[in-house]
């Protein structure tokens, strides 16, 4: 059965709008790194998203469904995603948003590779070719060994690898779990990680040389808490919108427009942070986007790629 054109257009509009919102939120996180610590950003934001998700999950299945976040593979998935977001957000103060976003969007390349190695999924020549192109694009952007190379840019690559492993766990071990249960597991993990980071800094003492990663909790007023509340609520809404987009249209088409995140991230970087895109960076972004689309593309078979925005 073919998806109706109106449904496909709806799915495309939904995914583009979601990527616009997600990229804007990540730009705001980058802008807030001068004011708050990484651990505070994680804990304060999750302090709002977790209660919302608890209500949603409890309404759907009661206490029994809430307990599903304690299942071993759900915990493994949550830990992988928590590590992924900590790695990505840890890099944001130190590299351009466009570079961080592009490095993160190597996710489909790692998923395809890990799916072949760990889940024994067939990966044809087209995907291997796309993986090779994508990693050449990474080298073009990062320029290891050059004067402009920053080791911080490796963190989004690590984030992409952790996301890919989490996607494999989702596909092989958590396929029947509710998406809201999985989201609750992730955001609960972020809340606990944030609180643990805050406690460790208090215990060992802050390091003024790196206040973002090793600073103390910064007191927040009504306005700051309102921002965090808006973040937490928006994340839940956008996650639902991304899921609905992939349910409403062909995954190959929706997945292609998922890459609009890269365009928006580059735009916010230029507007808010005065970032510039030189020719090699533009070429590298184009190579990674083309590689991701090549890996995502398939004919009449079930997609192996989890949408990049769905983890949030």
SULJOKA-V857131 format. One line per field, one symbol per residue. phi: phi as a letter, one per 30 degrees, with the letter a starting at -180 (. if undefined). psi: psi as a letter, one per 40 degrees, with the letter a starting at -180 (. if undefined). A space follows every 10 residues. Layout:
BEGIN
phi: ???
psi: ???
END
This chain:
BEGIN
phi: .dddeddddd dddddddddd ddddddddde ddddcbdedd dddddddcdd eddddddddd bidddddddc dedddedddd dddddddddd dedcbddddd ddddddeedd dddddddcch ddbddddddd dddddddddd ddhdjddddb dddddddedd ddddddddde dcbbdcdddd dddddddddd dddddddddd dddcjdcddb ddcbcdeceb cddddddddd eddddddded ddeddddcbe dddddddedd eddddddddd dcbidbcded ddddeddddd dddddddach bddccdeddd dd
psi: hihidddddd dddddddddd dddddddddd deeediiddd dddddddddd dddddddddd eaddddedee iddddddddd dddddddddd ddeeiidddd ddddeedddd ddddddddef ihhadddddd dddddddddd ddgheidehh ddeddddddd dddddddddd ddefdeihdd dddddddddd dddddddddd dddeiiheeg dddfiihhhi addddddddd dddddddddd ddddddddih ddddddedee dddddddddd ddefiihidd dddddddddd ddddddhihf ihiehhidee e.
END
